[in-house]
Amino acid sequence: MRAMMLESPRAPLVPRERPLPPPGPGEILVEVAACGVCRTDLHVVDGELDNPKLPLVPGHEIVGRVVELGSGVAGVAIGQRVGIPWLGHTCGVCAYCRASRENLCDRPLFTGYTRDGGYATHAVADASFCFPLPEEGDAAALAPLLCAGLIGWRSYRMAGEGSALGLYGFGAAAHILAQVAVWQGRRVHAFTRPGDVEAQAFARALGATWAGGSNEMPSEPLDAAIIFAPVGALVPPALKAVKKGGRVVCGGIHMSDIPRFPYALLWEERQLVSVANLTRADAREFLAVAPRAGVRTQVTRYPLADANAALADLREGRLQGAAVLVP
């Protein structure tokens, strides 16, 4: 198999030929058709997340077909199309797992971080943490749903049911969740890098009521805001933009430090919360909602060998929608 490997943090990925990994008990071997390039991959590659498995195959938005079953696997067939997400395994016995909060498991494994992921022609995954995908649809278009969509959906549900929603950072996750919000009749306010008129036009094309720079105030007070950009400096303006009793959700796994801000921005029962990982229930729920909402992802495809270029384009904000590797 071919793979793009991270051998040390803050270094470019290197191409490697490796033997096909055999699936262990409860695991499946998947031939990768597409793997999304997520901002979390950047945090891993750039050394912002501690203690990755090294050497590592990054990538956790994987779409492929099952080519081999490990012992004890049931309910999965050879040739079946599946998705492999960020949450790769949980212990099943800690207090969080027993309370249906497996996203907070004490001993988890994460695809493309603490176990090998999908920047490769093949990947091994825990069968119970994979999801059946429909036969129809382009694999590259489905790939961003496996993280940008899933963790975006968890952030979206945590934001509550208000009518006016702000999305800070209009990238892979926001362009998916904006479509769901518009389908549900909400008014979406898209915040981009100041002066990024292309991203603002993209947001409006997806149904956003308002689009502007992150240094601007929206056209109305917001019921809630989700911060997808990993920029802690966005927390104070987001709190300022939400109305009394509003909620600001930090939707990323990593964020730069939040600056000091006056208590008045938080007062009047505004809330600031974070989202961690996802549960399998989140995935089943969102993967059922996405086709009903008519979600269409905008993707830029890259050959597997161009993984470093895809990461660089994401890092520099040169993408509309999502980047996807196609082996």
C-alpha positions as CSV (number, residue, x, y, z in Angstrom):
1,M,0.0,0.0,0.0
2,R,1.0,3.6,-0.5
3,A,0.8,6.1,2.3
4,M,1.8,9.7,3.2
5,M,3.5,9.5,6.6
6,L,4.2,12.0,9.4
7,E,7.5,10.9,10.8
8,S,8.1,13.9,13.1
9,P,5.9,16.9,14.0
10,R,6.3,20.1,12.0
11,A,7.9,18.2,9.1
12,P,6.4,17.5,5.6
13,L,4.7,14.2,5.1
14,V,6.8,11.6,3.2
15,P,5.6,9.0,0.7
16,R,6.1,5.4,1.9
17,E,5.4,1.9,0.5
18,R,4.1,-0.3,3.3
19,P,2.8,-3.9,3.6
20,L,-1.0,-4.2,3.7
21,P,-2.0,-4.1,7.4
22,P,-4.0,-7.2,8.5
23,P,-7.2,-6.4,10.4
24,G,-7.2,-7.6,13.9
25,P,-10.2,-9.0,15.9
26,G,-13.2,-6.7,15.4
27,E,-11.4,-4.7,12.7
28,I,-11.9,-4.3,9.0
29,L,-9.4,-3.4,6.2
30,V,-10.7,-0.7,3.9
31,E,-9.5,0.3,0.4
32,V,-9.6,4.1,0.6
33,A,-11.5,5.9,-2.2
34,A,-11.2,9.4,-0.6
35,C,-10.0,11.0,2.6
36,G,-10.8,14.6,3.6
37,V,-8.1,17.0,4.8
38,C,-9.3,18.4,8.1
39,R,-8.0,21.3,10.2
40,T,-7.4,18.7,12.9
41,D,-4.9,17.1,10.6
42,L,-3.1,20.4,10.5
43,H,-3.0,20.5,14.3
44,V,-1.5,17.0,14.3
45,V,1.1,17.7,11.6
46,D,2.0,21.1,13.0
47,G,2.6,19.7,16.5
48,E,-0.2,21.5,18.2
49,L,-1.7,18.2,19.5
50,D,0.6,16.3,21.8
51,N,1.7,12.7,21.6
52,P,0.6,11.5,18.2
53,K,1.4,7.9,17.2
54,L,4.7,8.2,15.2
55,P,5.3,7.4,12.4
56,L,1.7,8.2,11.6
57,V,-0.7,8.1,8.6
58,P,-2.9,11.1,9.2
59,G,-6.5,11.5,8.0
60,H,-9.9,10.8,9.6
61,E,-12.5,11.6,7.0
62,I,-12.3,8.3,5.2
63,V,-14.6,6.8,2.5
64,G,-13.8,3.4,1.1
65,R,-14.9,-0.2,0.6
66,V,-14.3,-3.2,2.9
67,V,-11.8,-5.6,1.5
68,E,-11.1,-7.9,4.5
69,L,-12.8,-8.7,7.8
70,G,-11.0,-9.5,11.0
71,S,-12.3,-12.2,13.3
72,G,-15.5,-11.6,15.1
73,V,-16.8,-8.9,12.8
74,A,-20.5,-9.0,12.1
75,G,-22.9,-6.8,10.2
76,V,-20.3,-5.7,7.7
77,A,-19.8,-7.2,4.3
78,I,-16.9,-7.4,1.9
79,G,-17.4,-4.7,-0.8
80,Q,-19.6,-2.5,1.5
81,R,-19.0,1.2,1.3
82,V,-18.2,2.7,4.8
83,G,-17.1,5.8,6.4
84,I,-14.3,6.0,9.1
85,P,-14.4,9.1,11.4
86,W,-12.2,10.7,14.0
87,L,-13.4,8.6,17.0
88,G,-11.7,5.3,16.3
89,H,-12.3,3.3,19.5
90,T,-13.4,3.8,23.1
91,C,-12.9,1.7,26.2
92,G,-16.6,1.1,26.8
93,V,-16.2,0.8,30.5
94,C,-15.2,4.2,31.9
95,A,-17.8,6.4,33.6
96,Y,-18.2,8.5,30.4
97,C,-18.8,5.5,28.1
98,R,-21.3,4.0,30.6
99,A,-23.1,7.4,30.6
100,S,-23.5,7.5,26.8
101,R,-20.8,10.2,26.6
102,E,-18.2,8.2,24.7
103,N,-16.9,11.4,23.1
104,L,-15.2,12.0,26.5
105,C,-13.9,8.5,27.0
106,D,-10.8,8.2,29.2
107,R,-9.0,5.8,26.9
108,P,-10.0,6.6,23.3
109,L,-8.2,6.1,20.1
110,F,-8.4,8.6,17.3
111,T,-8.1,7.9,13.6
112,G,-5.2,9.7,12.0
113,Y,-3.8,10.7,15.5
114,T,-3.3,7.8,17.8
115,R,-4.0,5.1,15.2
116,D,-3.2,5.3,11.4
117,G,-5.7,7.0,9.2
118,G,-6.6,7.5,5.6
119,Y,-3.8,9.4,3.8
120,A,-3.2,6.1,2.2
121,T,-4.6,3.5,-0.3
122,H,-5.8,1.3,2.6
123,A,-6.7,1.7,6.3
124,V,-7.6,-0.6,9.2
125,A,-10.5,0.5,11.5
126,D,-12.5,-0.8,14.4
127,A,-15.7,-2.1,12.6
128,S,-18.0,-0.9,15.4
129,F,-16.8,2.7,14.8
130,C,-17.4,2.7,11.1
131,F,-20.7,3.8,9.4
132,P,-22.4,2.4,6.3
133,L,-22.6,4.9,3.5
134,P,-25.0,5.0,0.5
135,E,-23.8,3.5,-2.7
136,E,-24.8,6.6,-4.6
137,G,-22.7,9.8,-4.4
138,D,-19.1,10.7,-5.2
139,A,-16.7,9.5,-2.5
140,A,-14.8,12.8,-2.4
141,A,-18.0,14.7,-1.8
142,L,-19.0,12.4,1.0
143,A,-15.6,12.5,2.8
144,P,-16.0,15.9,4.6
145,L,-19.2,14.7,6.2
146,L,-17.1,12.3,8.3
147,C,-15.7,15.1,10.5
148,A,-16.5,18.6,9.3
149,G,-20.1,17.3,9.1
150,L,-20.2,15.1,12.3
151,I,-18.4,17.4,14.7
152,G,-20.0,20.4,13.1
153,W,-23.4,18.7,13.7
154,R,-22.5,18.2,17.4
155,S,-21.5,21.9,17.7
156,Y,-24.7,22.9,15.9
157,R,-27.0,20.9,18.2
158,M,-25.1,22.3,21.2
159,A,-25.8,25.9,19.9
160,G,-29.5,25.4,20.6
161,E,-32.6,26.1,18.5
162,G,-32.5,29.9,18.1
163,S,-33.4,31.4,14.8
164,A,-30.3,33.7,14.2
165,L,-27.0,31.7,14.1
166,G,-23.5,33.0,13.6
167,L,-20.7,30.9,12.0
168,Y,-17.2,32.1,12.6
169,G,-14.8,30.7,10.0
170,F,-16.6,29.7,6.8
171,G,-14.7,26.6,5.9
172,A,-15.5,22.9,5.6
173,A,-17.7,22.6,8.6
174,A,-19.5,25.9,8.3
175,H,-20.4,25.4,4.6
176,I,-22.0,22.1,5.5
177,L,-23.9,23.3,8.6
178,A,-25.0,26.5,6.9
179,Q,-27.0,24.3,4.5
180,V,-28.6,22.4,7.3
181,A,-29.5,25.6,9.2
182,V,-31.0,27.2,6.1
183,W,-33.0,24.0,5.4
184,Q,-34.4,24.3,8.9
185,G,-35.4,27.9,8.4
186,R,-32.7,29.6,10.4
187,R,-31.0,32.8,9.5
188,V,-27.3,32.2,9.0
189,H,-24.7,35.0,9.6
190,A,-21.3,34.0,8.1
191,F,-18.1,35.5,9.5
192,T,-14.9,35.3,7.4
193,R,-11.4,36.7,7.5
194,P,-11.8,40.5,7.1
195,G,-11.9,41.4,3.4
196,D,-12.4,37.8,2.1
197,V,-15.2,38.7,-0.3
198,E,-15.0,35.4,-2.1
199,A,-15.8,33.5,1.1
200,Q,-18.6,35.9,1.8
201,A,-20.1,35.4,-1.6
202,F,-19.8,31.7,-1.2
203,A,-21.7,31.9,2.1
204,R,-24.5,34.0,0.5
205,A,-24.7,31.5,-2.3
206,L,-25.4,28.8,0.3
207,G,-28.3,30.9,1.7
208,A,-26.6,33.0,4.4
209,T,-28.7,36.0,5.4
210,W,-25.6,38.1,6.1
211,A,-21.9,37.7,5.4
212,G,-19.0,39.9,6.6
213,G,-15.7,40.0,8.3
214,S,-15.0,38.6,11.8
215,N,-14.3,42.2,12.8
216,E,-17.9,43.3,12.0
217,M,-21.2,43.0,13.9
218,P,-24.0,41.0,12.2
219,S,-27.2,42.5,10.9
220,E,-29.1,41.4,14.0
221,P,-28.3,40.1,17.5
222,L,-27.6,36.4,17.4
223,D,-29.2,33.6,19.4
224,A,-26.0,31.6,19.2
225,A,-22.6,31.5,17.4
226,I,-20.3,28.6,16.6
227,I,-16.6,29.3,16.2
228,F,-15.0,26.9,13.8
229,A,-11.8,28.9,13.2
230,P,-9.1,28.0,15.7
231,V,-8.7,31.6,16.8
232,G,-9.3,32.4,20.5
233,A,-9.4,36.1,19.7
234,L,-12.9,35.5,18.1
235,V,-14.5,34.6,21.5
236,P,-15.0,38.2,22.7
237,P,-16.6,39.5,19.5
238,A,-18.8,36.4,19.3
239,L,-20.0,37.0,22.9
240,K,-20.6,40.6,21.9
241,A,-22.7,39.5,18.9
242,V,-25.0,37.1,20.8
243,K,-28.1,38.4,22.7
244,K,-28.9,37.9,26.4
245,G,-29.0,34.3,27.2
246,G,-27.1,33.4,24.0
247,R,-24.5,30.8,23.6
248,V,-21.1,30.7,21.9
249,V,-19.8,27.2,21.0
250,C,-16.1,26.6,20.3
251,G,-16.2,23.8,17.8
252,G,-12.5,22.9,17.4
253,I,-10.1,20.5,19.1
254,H,-7.5,23.2,19.3
255,M,-7.7,27.0,19.6
256,S,-5.2,29.8,20.3
257,D,-5.4,31.4,23.7
258,I,-8.6,33.4,24.4
259,P,-7.7,37.0,25.4
260,R,-8.9,38.7,28.5
261,F,-12.4,40.2,28.1
262,P,-14.7,42.2,30.4
263,Y,-17.2,40.2,32.4
264,A,-20.0,42.3,30.8
265,L,-19.6,40.3,27.6
266,L,-20.5,37.1,29.5
267,W,-23.1,38.6,31.8
268,E,-26.8,38.3,31.3
269,E,-26.6,34.5,31.1
270,R,-24.5,34.3,28.0
271,Q,-22.7,30.9,27.8
272,L,-19.3,29.9,26.4
273,V,-18.9,26.1,25.8
274,S,-16.7,23.7,24.0
275,V,-17.3,20.6,21.9
276,A,-15.1,17.5,22.2
277,N,-15.0,14.8,19.5
278,L,-18.3,13.0,18.6
279,T,-20.4,10.0,19.5
280,R,-21.6,7.3,17.2
281,A,-25.1,8.5,17.9
282,D,-24.1,11.9,16.5
283,A,-22.9,10.2,13.4
284,R,-26.0,8.2,12.8
285,E,-28.2,11.2,13.4
286,F,-26.3,13.5,11.0
287,L,-25.7,11.0,8.2
288,A,-29.5,10.6,8.2
289,V,-30.1,14.4,8.2
290,A,-27.6,15.4,5.5
291,P,-29.4,13.9,2.5
292,R,-32.8,15.1,3.7
293,A,-31.3,18.7,4.0
294,G,-29.8,18.4,0.5
295,V,-26.3,19.0,1.7
296,R,-23.8,19.4,-1.1
297,T,-20.1,19.7,-0.2
298,Q,-17.7,21.8,-2.3
299,V,-14.4,20.0,-2.5
300,T,-11.0,20.5,-4.1
301,R,-9.5,17.1,-5.0
302,Y,-5.8,16.4,-4.7
303,P,-3.8,13.2,-5.6
304,L,-2.5,11.4,-2.5
305,A,1.1,12.4,-3.3
306,D,0.0,16.1,-3.0
307,A,-1.1,15.8,0.6
308,N,1.4,18.5,1.7
309,A,0.0,20.9,-0.9
310,A,-3.5,20.3,0.3
311,L,-2.4,20.9,3.9
312,A,-0.6,24.1,2.9
313,D,-3.7,25.4,1.0
314,L,-5.8,24.7,4.1
315,R,-3.3,26.4,6.4
316,E,-3.2,29.5,4.2
317,G,-6.9,29.8,3.7
318,R,-6.8,29.2,0.0
319,L,-9.8,26.8,-0.1
320,Q,-13.6,27.2,-0.5
321,G,-15.2,24.3,1.2
322,A,-13.0,21.2,1.8
323,A,-9.8,19.6,0.5
324,V,-10.0,15.9,-0.3
325,L,-7.2,13.4,-1.1
326,V,-8.1,10.8,-3.8
327,P,-5.7,7.9,-3.9
